[in-house]
Amino acid sequence: MSQIHFIGGEKGGVGKSLLARVLAQHFIDRNQPFIGFDTDRSHGALLRYYADYAAPLPLDAGDSLDRVIEVVVEQPERRVLVDLAAQTQADLMRWLDETGAGGVAAELGVALNYWHVMDNGRDGTFLLGRWLDGPGARLPLVVVLNEVRGERFDILFASGLLDRALAQGARVLHLRKMPEQPLQKIDAEGASFWAALQPGTSSLKLLDRQRIKLWLQRTSADLDALGV
């Protein structure tokens, strides 16, 4: 079955683009064809790190997201990854409502997934609640607890929203804590994870490459468990 993955969370700086890069590398490592769409005008992480697999998709028109459905019609075996910029959730909801894209995807045999990426702050919990209260709650949801941005999610757990999401069928991904310095080096060099792990192509030392490699392997195993 084809899959379309919307990477969101509404708030900037929570790690949406990091997750998009991880998913891109996961698809490459699993030999799963995909295309990434980058809606961020200013940062464009998929375009920077995975340019051979990505295309820009500015949400500047009501039909901008139509391309997401069109590509799975053209190549049904290909997965689609959409890295949503901050504060574009309303654009996604409007598009889903105006086009009935969820029903169209179901007819095509395409699974839609919304990834709500959050750090351990109060805003992420509030935004999850707003998502669960809105029309987007009809989409299959993956709640991403980004431990790279904070390891304790006490506010979320105390809110009861995670239990509510699970009761509605949501899945959870713990994006594990990873070594900060190697990631900063990769980001500074603008390298894909694959390129960063190749000896002689980045400034990462042997054991730093091993740390990143193990982190990716464990994250990919978690993604496999989610059926991605």
Backbone bond lengths (Angstrom), bond angles and torsions (degrees), N, CA, C in turn:
res aa  C-N    CA-C-N  psi(-1)  N-CA   C-N-CA  omega(-1)  CA-C   N-CA-C  phi
1 M - - - 1.465 - - 1.524 110.06 -
2 S 1.329 115.98 135.92 1.458 120.01 175.01 1.522 109.72 -67.25
3 Q 1.318 115.90 155.22 1.452 121.46 -178.78 1.521 109.53 -135.51
4 I 1.334 116.02 138.69 1.452 122.11 171.45 1.520 107.32 -118.96
5 H 1.312 116.06 125.93 1.458 122.06 -176.27 1.524 109.49 -116.17
6 F 1.332 116.22 114.98 1.457 121.46 173.86 1.525 108.27 -96.18
7 I 1.337 116.06 119.24 1.463 121.06 -179.15 1.517 108.09 -97.94
8 G 1.347 116.68 108.23 1.447 120.49 -175.45 1.520 112.44 -135.08
9 G 1.304 113.91 -157.60 1.456 121.38 -174.78 1.512 110.67 142.30
10 E 1.340 115.02 -10.21 1.466 124.17 172.09 1.522 113.36 73.10
11 K 1.315 118.07 -43.53 1.460 121.22 -176.42 1.531 110.88 -83.30
12 G 1.341 116.68 142.14 1.460 120.42 175.16 1.516 111.75 -77.87
13 G 1.328 116.58 152.11 1.450 121.73 173.19 1.512 116.43 81.18
14 V 1.339 118.05 10.37 1.466 119.46 -178.92 1.525 112.62 -93.07
15 G 1.336 117.33 -9.52 1.461 119.80 177.29 1.516 114.59 109.12
16 K 1.331 117.51 22.28 1.464 119.76 179.05 1.521 111.40 -60.15
17 S 1.322 115.87 -46.85 1.462 119.47 -176.88 1.527 111.63 -69.50
18 L 1.333 117.13 -31.74 1.465 119.46 174.77 1.523 110.07 -62.07
19 L 1.330 116.71 -45.13 1.463 119.26 178.05 1.519 110.98 -63.22
20 A 1.335 117.29 -40.25 1.463 119.97 178.48 1.526 110.56 -59.78
21 R 1.321 117.10 -41.42 1.467 120.12 178.15 1.523 111.49 -66.07
22 V 1.325 116.66 -38.84 1.467 120.29 178.28 1.529 110.29 -64.08
23 L 1.328 116.67 -43.79 1.459 119.36 178.39 1.527 111.16 -63.88
24 A 1.327 116.57 -40.88 1.462 119.78 177.77 1.530 110.59 -58.90
25 Q 1.315 116.62 -46.71 1.462 119.70 179.65 1.527 111.17 -65.87
26 H 1.322 116.63 -36.76 1.473 121.10 177.16 1.527 110.30 -59.72
27 F 1.325 117.53 -45.63 1.460 120.48 179.60 1.530 110.80 -64.37
28 I 1.315 116.59 -40.42 1.467 119.70 179.09 1.522 110.48 -63.54
29 D 1.323 116.68 -46.18 1.464 120.48 -178.26 1.520 112.05 -65.40
30 R 1.332 116.87 -26.99 1.468 121.18 -179.74 1.536 111.86 -94.62
31 N 1.342 116.61 6.29 1.469 122.04 -178.76 1.526 111.78 55.58
32 Q 1.324 115.80 39.17 1.457 121.76 178.94 1.530 108.36 -102.76
33 P 1.325 118.71 115.66 1.469 120.17 -179.04 1.522 111.23 -63.02
34 F 1.312 116.22 140.40 1.460 120.47 -179.33 1.517 109.80 -155.80
35 I 1.317 114.46 164.39 1.461 121.44 168.93 1.516 107.47 -131.57
36 G 1.315 116.39 138.81 1.455 121.79 176.95 1.520 110.45 -105.62
37 F 1.318 116.50 138.34 1.455 122.12 174.60 1.515 108.50 -113.95
38 D 1.312 116.66 130.97 1.458 122.37 -177.44 1.517 109.05 -111.89
39 T 1.342 116.23 117.02 1.463 120.08 -177.78 1.526 112.83 -97.24
40 D 1.320 117.33 -0.42 1.464 121.51 -175.67 1.530 109.70 -86.77
41 R 1.305 116.56 115.06 1.463 120.84 -177.66 1.532 112.49 -71.10
42 S 1.334 117.21 -30.85 1.460 119.95 -171.45 1.520 114.17 -97.94
43 H 1.335 118.18 -32.59 1.463 120.22 -175.24 1.527 112.18 -105.06
44 G 1.318 117.67 -54.01 1.460 120.32 175.30 1.503 114.24 58.48
45 A 1.353 118.30 54.63 1.470 120.76 -174.98 1.524 112.56 -62.99
46 L 1.323 117.62 -42.54 1.465 118.56 179.09 1.515 111.09 -63.39
47 L 1.325 116.52 -39.37 1.463 119.50 178.90 1.518 111.53 -67.97
48 R 1.323 117.78 -31.90 1.468 120.53 179.26 1.523 112.03 -75.43
49 Y 1.322 116.09 -46.24 1.462 119.81 -170.84 1.527 114.00 -94.52
50 Y 1.338 117.33 -25.86 1.469 121.06 -177.16 1.520 109.80 -134.18
51 A 1.317 115.53 52.18 1.467 121.73 -173.45 1.528 112.51 -59.86
52 D 1.331 118.09 -31.65 1.464 120.67 -178.50 1.525 112.37 -69.93
53 Y 1.324 116.80 -14.52 1.467 120.82 -175.72 1.520 112.63 -117.49
54 A 1.321 118.20 2.09 1.463 120.22 -169.30 1.519 111.99 -126.55
55 A 1.323 114.04 158.91 1.465 121.53 177.29 1.525 108.07 -141.04
56 P 1.335 117.49 149.53 1.470 119.52 177.02 1.523 110.78 -72.79
57 L 1.329 115.77 146.30 1.456 120.82 177.27 1.524 109.19 -144.78
58 P 1.329 117.63 71.57 1.469 119.45 178.08 1.522 110.23 -65.09
59 L 1.323 115.68 135.56 1.466 120.17 -178.00 1.530 109.49 -89.61
60 D 1.327 114.45 66.49 1.464 119.95 -175.08 1.521 112.72 -105.57
61 A 1.327 116.94 6.59 1.466 120.61 177.84 1.520 108.47 -148.87
62 G 1.320 115.95 157.73 1.450 119.81 -177.57 1.511 114.28 -64.05
63 D 1.356 116.09 -22.76 1.457 119.19 -178.85 1.531 113.10 -103.65
64 S 1.345 117.55 13.47 1.466 120.31 -176.64 1.524 112.18 -58.02
65 L 1.334 116.43 -40.57 1.460 120.23 -177.12 1.525 113.59 -77.84
66 D 1.336 117.94 -4.94 1.460 120.17 177.21 1.521 111.02 -56.52
67 R 1.327 115.50 -32.91 1.468 120.07 -177.66 1.520 111.50 -59.63
68 V 1.317 116.93 -28.82 1.464 121.18 -179.13 1.529 110.90 -62.21
69 I 1.336 116.45 -40.90 1.462 120.46 177.30 1.528 111.21 -75.58
70 E 1.316 115.92 -38.27 1.462 119.99 -177.18 1.525 112.23 -59.60
71 V 1.331 117.22 -38.25 1.461 118.65 -175.92 1.517 112.22 -70.10
72 V 1.339 118.49 -31.18 1.467 118.07 177.86 1.525 111.04 -76.96
73 V 1.337 117.19 -23.38 1.460 119.77 172.75 1.524 109.40 -70.05
74 E 1.341 115.62 -41.41 1.462 120.46 -179.14 1.529 112.03 -68.86
75 Q 1.321 116.43 -40.27 1.466 121.12 -177.98 1.536 108.49 -137.79
76 P 1.337 117.35 85.58 1.469 120.99 -172.86 1.523 114.66 -61.53
77 E 1.317 116.99 -21.65 1.471 119.03 -177.82 1.528 112.47 -81.98
78 R 1.319 116.90 -6.38 1.461 120.48 -173.40 1.522 111.30 -93.44
79 R 1.317 116.81 134.70 1.460 122.05 172.82 1.525 109.45 -80.83
80 V 1.322 115.24 155.17 1.457 120.81 -179.08 1.521 108.31 -125.49
81 L 1.310 115.13 131.72 1.461 122.50 -177.65 1.525 107.71 -121.90
82 V 1.328 117.04 121.21 1.470 121.54 -177.68 1.523 108.08 -117.54
83 D 1.324 116.21 111.10 1.465 122.03 177.80 1.529 107.34 -88.37
84 L 1.332 115.60 104.24 1.465 120.95 -176.57 1.526 110.69 -82.55
85 A 1.291 116.24 130.25 1.461 120.36 175.36 1.527 109.71 -69.48
86 A 1.319 116.03 164.78 1.467 120.53 176.85 1.528 110.16 -59.76
87 Q 1.321 115.02 144.17 1.461 122.76 175.51 1.528 112.90 61.77
88 T 1.325 116.17 38.00 1.466 120.54 174.52 1.530 111.13 -116.02
89 Q 1.323 116.89 6.55 1.457 120.73 -178.21 1.528 111.17 -60.59
90 A 1.328 116.90 -38.69 1.463 120.17 179.21 1.524 110.97 -62.61
91 D 1.338 117.29 -37.47 1.464 120.89 177.77 1.524 110.54 -62.92
92 L 1.336 116.19 -42.61 1.457 120.50 179.05 1.519 110.81 -63.75
93 M 1.326 117.46 -46.22 1.462 121.49 -178.71 1.525 111.45 -63.16
94 R 1.326 115.75 -41.07 1.475 120.13 179.56 1.521 110.33 -63.11
95 W 1.312 115.81 -42.87 1.469 120.67 -180.00 1.524 111.02 -64.42
96 L 1.326 117.03 -45.05 1.463 120.21 178.72 1.524 111.24 -60.41
97 D 1.335 116.21 -39.92 1.460 120.97 -177.88 1.527 111.53 -71.50
98 E 1.344 116.98 -43.84 1.453 120.65 -174.82 1.525 112.82 -72.67
99 T 1.320 117.23 -30.63 1.465 120.74 -174.25 1.524 113.51 -102.82
100 G 1.326 116.93 -15.93 1.463 118.06 -171.85 1.512 111.23 61.46
101 A 1.348 115.79 35.15 1.468 120.77 -173.79 1.519 112.64 -59.80
102 G 1.342 116.90 -29.66 1.457 118.43 178.87 1.517 111.71 -62.48
103 G 1.341 117.17 -42.66 1.457 120.95 177.83 1.515 112.20 -68.52
104 V 1.337 116.47 -39.17 1.465 120.48 177.42 1.525 110.14 -61.54
105 A 1.343 116.26 -44.32 1.461 120.27 179.59 1.528 110.84 -61.42
106 A 1.326 116.76 -41.84 1.467 120.23 179.54 1.527 110.90 -61.89
107 E 1.341 117.07 -41.71 1.464 120.74 178.45 1.523 111.40 -63.27
108 L 1.335 115.86 -33.45 1.468 120.80 -179.65 1.528 112.21 -82.41
109 G 1.329 116.86 -7.87 1.467 119.83 -175.95 1.508 112.55 76.09
110 V 1.331 116.39 32.66 1.457 122.53 -177.98 1.530 109.01 -108.77
111 A 1.315 116.76 127.80 1.462 121.48 178.52 1.521 109.77 -89.22
112 L 1.335 116.25 127.32 1.455 121.79 174.82 1.525 109.04 -96.50
113 N 1.318 116.77 140.74 1.458 121.96 177.16 1.520 109.23 -137.29
114 Y 1.330 115.72 136.71 1.459 121.04 174.26 1.522 108.51 -114.51
115 W 1.331 116.19 124.54 1.460 122.79 -179.30 1.525 108.37 -103.81
116 H 1.320 115.72 112.04 1.467 120.71 178.44 1.526 108.28 -93.60
117 V 1.329 115.50 102.06 1.460 120.94 -177.43 1.520 109.03 -88.58
118 M 1.326 116.55 132.47 1.460 119.23 -177.80 1.520 111.41 -143.98
119 D 1.334 114.11 148.02 1.453 119.93 170.61 1.524 107.31 -92.23
120 N 1.335 117.26 -165.33 1.465 119.45 -175.60 1.531 112.98 -95.14
121 G 1.327 116.72 15.94 1.463 119.95 -178.85 1.521 112.79 -85.43
122 R 1.312 115.03 172.26 1.466 120.93 -178.50 1.525 112.01 -69.00
123 D 1.336 117.63 -34.70 1.461 120.76 -176.98 1.532 111.83 -60.52
124 G 1.335 115.90 -42.27 1.457 119.31 -178.72 1.519 111.99 -61.38
125 T 1.330 116.54 -38.67 1.459 120.89 177.79 1.523 110.78 -66.85
126 F 1.338 116.55 -44.26 1.465 120.46 177.83 1.528 110.85 -58.86
127 L 1.338 116.61 -43.91 1.459 120.47 -177.29 1.529 111.46 -68.87
128 L 1.327 117.15 -32.69 1.459 119.26 175.20 1.529 109.82 -64.07
129 G 1.330 116.50 -43.23 1.451 119.79 177.64 1.516 112.10 -60.35
130 R 1.320 116.35 -41.63 1.461 119.80 179.33 1.526 111.15 -65.05
131 W 1.342 116.38 -37.26 1.462 120.14 177.33 1.534 110.26 -63.87
132 L 1.338 116.54 -44.95 1.466 120.20 -178.35 1.522 111.99 -65.81
133 D 1.327 117.03 -25.97 1.461 121.34 179.27 1.520 112.80 -86.14
134 G 1.321 117.30 -10.85 1.458 120.78 -173.96 1.515 112.83 -102.32
135 P 1.332 116.38 -179.65 1.465 120.97 -178.28 1.517 113.34 -65.95
136 G 1.329 117.36 -21.89 1.456 120.20 179.50 1.509 113.44 -64.91
137 A 1.338 117.16 -16.64 1.465 120.54 -179.44 1.524 112.37 -61.31
138 R 1.333 116.82 -14.25 1.469 119.51 177.09 1.520 111.92 -72.26
139 L 1.330 117.15 -21.68 1.464 120.19 179.79 1.524 110.82 -77.42
140 P 1.333 117.97 142.58 1.462 119.73 171.66 1.528 109.59 -56.79
141 L 1.321 116.15 131.05 1.458 122.36 -170.12 1.521 111.28 -115.63
142 V 1.331 114.91 137.33 1.467 121.43 168.23 1.521 106.91 -119.20
143 V 1.318 116.93 118.23 1.460 121.69 176.26 1.522 107.88 -88.12
144 V 1.316 116.17 120.71 1.464 121.38 -176.70 1.521 109.19 -104.69
145 L 1.321 116.20 112.83 1.464 121.77 176.39 1.521 107.02 -91.90
146 N 1.311 115.39 100.79 1.458 121.20 -172.64 1.524 110.19 -83.52
147 E 1.323 116.16 94.85 1.461 121.32 -178.48 1.524 112.12 -72.22
148 V 1.335 117.33 -11.86 1.463 120.11 172.77 1.529 109.84 -65.93
149 R 1.339 116.71 -28.55 1.466 121.98 -179.68 1.530 112.49 -100.56
150 G 1.304 118.52 4.61 1.464 121.17 179.89 1.513 110.59 153.20
151 E 1.321 116.70 132.70 1.459 120.32 -171.49 1.522 113.89 -93.43
152 R 1.315 119.22 -16.50 1.459 121.76 -177.96 1.530 109.47 -111.25
153 F 1.322 115.74 131.13 1.454 121.45 -177.76 1.528 109.90 -120.47
154 D 1.340 114.76 46.10 1.464 120.73 -175.78 1.525 112.06 -61.09
155 I 1.339 117.30 -38.54 1.465 120.35 -179.10 1.529 109.97 -62.97
156 L 1.322 116.40 -44.15 1.457 120.39 178.65 1.522 111.14 -62.98
157 F 1.328 116.87 -48.69 1.458 119.80 -176.64 1.532 111.31 -62.93
158 A 1.336 116.49 -38.44 1.469 119.99 -179.53 1.528 112.14 -70.45
159 S 1.322 117.20 -23.97 1.465 120.73 -175.60 1.525 113.23 -73.91
160 G 1.329 116.74 -22.88 1.455 120.64 -175.76 1.516 113.67 81.05
161 L 1.339 117.15 -2.66 1.467 120.09 -176.53 1.522 112.77 -70.14
162 L 1.329 117.03 -33.07 1.463 118.16 178.95 1.523 110.03 -66.46
163 D 1.331 117.25 -42.58 1.467 120.33 176.64 1.522 110.56 -60.47
164 R 1.311 116.12 -40.03 1.460 119.97 178.46 1.525 111.22 -63.95
165 A 1.335 116.10 -43.51 1.464 119.92 178.76 1.524 110.81 -62.13
166 L 1.332 116.70 -43.02 1.465 120.77 179.59 1.526 110.72 -62.81
167 A 1.323 116.41 -39.34 1.464 120.34 178.87 1.524 111.44 -64.33
168 Q 1.328 116.87 -25.94 1.465 121.83 178.19 1.524 112.03 -90.38
169 G 1.339 116.66 7.11 1.460 120.36 174.90 1.512 115.70 98.03
170 A 1.323 117.91 6.76 1.469 120.28 -179.40 1.520 111.01 -67.48
171 R 1.319 114.33 153.96 1.461 122.16 171.75 1.525 108.44 -108.81
172 V 1.320 116.20 162.19 1.468 120.96 -177.69 1.520 109.31 -126.66
173 L 1.327 115.15 134.35 1.457 121.81 171.46 1.515 108.75 -118.31
174 H 1.311 116.68 122.47 1.461 121.72 170.15 1.530 106.80 -89.37
175 L 1.326 116.38 105.77 1.461 119.88 175.99 1.523 106.88 -80.89
176 R 1.309 115.57 102.71 1.449 122.86 -166.74 1.524 113.23 -60.80
177 K 1.313 113.75 152.32 1.460 120.87 172.52 1.519 108.91 -58.81
178 M 1.313 116.43 140.33 1.460 120.03 178.41 1.523 108.96 -133.34
179 P 1.341 116.36 159.36 1.468 119.50 179.62 1.524 111.03 -59.02
180 E 1.329 117.02 129.55 1.455 121.70 -172.54 1.526 112.55 -73.37
181 Q 1.331 117.32 -42.54 1.471 119.20 -175.06 1.523 112.79 -63.87
182 P 1.347 119.57 -46.35 1.467 118.04 177.80 1.523 112.75 -59.43
183 L 1.334 117.23 -39.47 1.464 119.43 179.39 1.522 110.68 -64.56
184 Q 1.333 117.48 -40.06 1.457 120.39 178.38 1.520 111.00 -62.25
185 K 1.335 117.05 -38.78 1.465 120.53 178.44 1.528 110.94 -64.85
186 I 1.330 116.15 -43.20 1.462 120.11 178.95 1.520 110.31 -61.28
187 D 1.329 116.06 -45.00 1.460 120.26 -179.23 1.528 111.14 -63.85
188 A 1.328 116.15 -41.77 1.459 120.53 -178.84 1.527 111.56 -63.45
189 E 1.315 116.65 -33.31 1.463 120.81 -177.94 1.519 112.79 -88.81
190 G 1.341 116.72 -7.34 1.457 119.81 179.77 1.513 113.00 63.81
191 A 1.322 116.63 33.71 1.460 121.44 -175.30 1.520 110.91 -98.41
192 S 1.325 116.63 145.80 1.459 119.94 168.47 1.522 108.35 -67.36
193 F 1.323 115.88 163.86 1.460 118.16 177.03 1.521 110.51 -61.36
194 W 1.331 116.82 -39.07 1.458 119.69 179.79 1.525 110.38 -61.13
195 A 1.326 117.53 -48.33 1.466 120.65 -178.47 1.521 111.12 -62.72
196 A 1.325 116.20 -38.40 1.464 119.85 -177.71 1.520 112.14 -65.28
197 L 1.328 116.87 -25.74 1.469 120.38 -177.18 1.519 113.20 -87.41
198 Q 1.337 116.77 -5.03 1.460 118.94 -179.53 1.532 110.26 -86.33
199 P 1.330 118.31 125.52 1.476 120.41 179.51 1.522 111.28 -56.03
200 G 1.316 115.44 134.83 1.463 120.80 175.67 1.511 114.81 85.97
201 T 1.344 117.85 -4.64 1.462 119.29 -178.53 1.521 112.82 -104.62
202 S 1.320 117.69 -7.09 1.459 120.83 178.62 1.522 108.65 -146.31
203 S 1.329 115.90 174.09 1.462 120.76 -179.38 1.528 112.69 -85.53
204 L 1.340 117.34 1.87 1.454 119.98 179.48 1.527 110.95 -67.32
205 K 1.310 115.41 135.11 1.460 120.07 175.61 1.526 109.70 -82.90
206 L 1.322 115.28 171.19 1.455 121.50 -172.64 1.526 112.88 -52.23
207 L 1.329 117.04 -52.19 1.463 119.35 -175.08 1.526 112.13 -73.70
208 D 1.336 117.20 -27.16 1.461 119.09 173.40 1.528 110.01 -66.56
209 R 1.320 116.67 -40.77 1.469 119.32 176.03 1.524 110.29 -61.43
210 Q 1.319 116.19 -39.41 1.462 120.09 179.69 1.532 111.05 -65.79
211 R 1.336 116.63 -39.09 1.463 120.10 178.20 1.534 110.85 -61.19
212 I 1.322 116.14 -46.65 1.462 120.23 179.85 1.524 110.37 -65.48
213 K 1.313 116.52 -41.23 1.472 120.64 -180.00 1.524 111.08 -59.51
214 L 1.338 117.27 -46.88 1.461 120.78 -179.83 1.525 111.25 -65.90
215 W 1.335 116.71 -39.21 1.463 120.49 177.98 1.526 110.41 -61.33
216 L 1.312 117.55 -44.35 1.459 121.32 178.75 1.522 111.36 -64.77
217 Q 1.320 116.91 -42.17 1.462 120.35 -179.93 1.523 111.19 -61.91
218 R 1.324 116.40 -43.93 1.469 119.79 -179.39 1.516 111.11 -68.49
219 T 1.335 116.67 -37.84 1.459 119.92 177.91 1.522 110.89 -66.80
220 S 1.323 116.60 -40.09 1.466 120.06 178.04 1.519 111.48 -63.98
221 A 1.321 117.05 -36.91 1.468 120.19 176.40 1.532 110.36 -63.06
222 D 1.332 116.12 -38.82 1.470 120.25 176.74 1.532 110.46 -65.36
223 L 1.323 117.53 -39.78 1.457 121.06 178.48 1.516 110.70 -66.86
224 D 1.332 117.23 -39.72 1.466 120.03 175.52 1.526 110.95 -58.22
225 A 1.327 115.55 -41.31 1.478 120.16 -179.69 1.516 112.08 -63.78
226 L 1.340 116.58 -26.39 1.467 121.32 177.52 1.527 112.40 -84.80
227 G 1.322 116.36 -4.40 1.463 120.06 -179.73 1.505 114.39 82.18
228 V 1.335 116.92 23.55 1.465 121.02 -178.71 1.524 109.66 -89.05
